[in-house]
Amino acid sequence: MNNKTIEDYEENDGLNIEAIIQCYNGYIYTIIKNSITYKEDIEEVLSDVFMVLWKNYQRLDKSMPVRPYLVGIARNLIRKKYKSINIKSGTENIDNYENEISNYIDIRIFNREK
């Protein structure tokens, strides 16, 4: 996995999101798949991750690697997805589940970065 920065993906006063998707799609998909069961939800969160990055890249530190940004966005969107699922199902206590997701993702990222 490369450690390219946001700046490495800029071209013509914009972000080359296609190159980022090509490089990181599998990695982010795996993170999401390990947290979300339904394929439709996985694909929705996956596309949202790249959209959020693209919409907000002007506010990011361009010298920082892309991967941590993508992982952080994915993590937040996974939490948001579980909150919406639990609200629809009538389950209001999501704190324990959020902690489980957080711990799992943190461990997976830590292990991959070694």
Sequence and secondary structure as in RCSB ss.txt:
>XXXX:A:sequence
MNNKTIEDYEENDGLNIEAIIQCYNGYIYTIIKNSITYKEDIEEVLSDVFMVLWKNYQRLDKSMPVRPYLVGIAR
NLIRKKYKSINIKSGTENIDNYENEISNYIDIRIFNREK
>XXXX:A:secstr
    BTGGGEETTEE HHHHHHHHHHHHHHHHHTT   HHHHHHHHHHHHHHHHHHGGGS TTSBHHHHHHHHHH
HHHHHHHHHHHHHHT    HHHHHHHHHHHHHHHHHHH 
